[in-house]
Amino acid sequence: MPSPSIVPHDDDQEVYLVLDDLGRLGLAWRETSPSDAELETVIQDLLEGQFYNPVRIVAFNTAGGWSRDVSEDIAKELRARCDSEGRDVPDCIRDFVDRFDGRRRLSSERD
């Protein structure tokens, strides 16, 4: 019989953390308040340049017992939002989006 979870059921939420390259300071998982670690806030923060040089984004849910790398999903969403708004991907996240968005990789390989 498995042990009961020590995670309260009301904490059943997805949390998103950004690994940021801070240059000479190195890589760091950026601190964020729990209310700012949800998907929409992370996407808005990325679009607004709140991160120096995002490297990877992970999502986890301790109540659900899972974690995964969501970098590709977020890169595609960032590009889709910029496309729908008719604007270029901001410089602050261009490397991240290009690295993980398969559409860009495929078109580069064709050139």
C-alpha positions in Angstrom: 0.0 0.0 0.0 1.6 3.3 -1.0 2.2 6.1 1.5 -0.2 9.0 1.5 1.0 12.1 -0.2 2.3 14.8 2.1 1.4 17.5 -0.5 -1.9 19.2 0.4 -4.6 18.8 -2.3 -5.2 22.6 -2.5 -1.6 22.9 -3.8 -2.5 20.9 -7.0 -1.2 23.4 -9.5 1.3 23.6 -12.2 4.5 25.7 -11.4 6.8 27.0 -14.1 10.4 28.0 -13.5 12.8 29.6 -15.9 16.5 28.7 -16.0 18.2 32.0 -16.8 21.8 32.6 -18.0 23.0 35.6 -16.1 26.3 35.9 -17.9 29.3 36.1 -15.6 27.0 35.2 -12.6 26.2 31.9 -14.2 22.9 30.0 -14.6 20.2 30.3 -12.0 16.6 29.2 -11.5 14.9 32.6 -11.1 13.1 33.2 -7.9 9.5 34.0 -8.2 6.5 34.2 -5.9 4.1 31.3 -6.2 1.4 33.5 -7.7 3.9 34.5 -10.5 5.0 30.9 -11.3 1.9 30.1 -13.4 2.0 29.7 -17.2 0.5 33.0 -18.3 2.6 35.1 -16.0 5.8 33.4 -17.1 4.9 34.0 -20.8 4.1 37.6 -20.2 7.4 38.1 -18.2 9.3 36.5 -21.1 7.7 38.8 -23.6 8.4 41.8 -21.4 12.1 41.0 -21.0 12.0 40.1 -17.3 14.6 37.4 -18.0 18.2 38.1 -19.0 18.7 35.1 -21.3 16.3 32.2 -20.8 17.8 28.8 -21.3 15.1 26.3 -20.3 11.7 26.2 -18.7 10.4 23.4 -16.6 6.9 22.8 -15.2 6.0 20.6 -12.3 3.1 19.7 -10.1 4.0 18.1 -6.8 0.5 17.0 -6.1 0.3 15.3 -9.5 3.8 13.8 -9.0 5.2 15.0 -12.4 7.7 17.4 -13.9 8.8 18.1 -17.5 10.7 20.3 -19.8 8.3 22.7 -21.4 10.8 24.8 -23.3 9.7 23.8 -26.8 6.0 24.3 -25.9 6.6 27.8 -24.5 8.9 28.8 -27.5 6.1 27.9 -29.9 3.6 29.8 -27.9 5.8 32.9 -27.7 6.3 32.8 -31.5 2.6 32.3 -32.1 1.7 35.3 -29.9 4.2 37.5 -31.7 3.0 36.3 -35.1 -0.6 37.0 -34.2 0.3 40.5 -32.9 2.3 41.1 -36.1 5.5 41.8 -34.3 9.0 40.4 -34.2 10.0 38.1 -31.3 11.7 40.4 -28.8 15.5 40.3 -28.8 15.6 39.2 -25.1 14.0 35.9 -26.0 14.9 35.4 -29.7 17.7 32.9 -29.0 15.4 30.9 -26.7 12.6 30.8 -29.3 14.9 30.0 -32.2 16.6 27.2 -30.2 13.3 25.4 -29.3 10.8 26.3 -32.0 10.9 23.6 -34.6 9.4 25.8 -37.4 12.5 28.1 -37.3 14.9 25.1 -37.3 13.2 23.6 -40.3 13.2 26.8 -42.3 16.9 27.4 -41.5 17.8 23.9 -42.7 16.0 24.5 -46.0 18.0 27.7 -46.7 
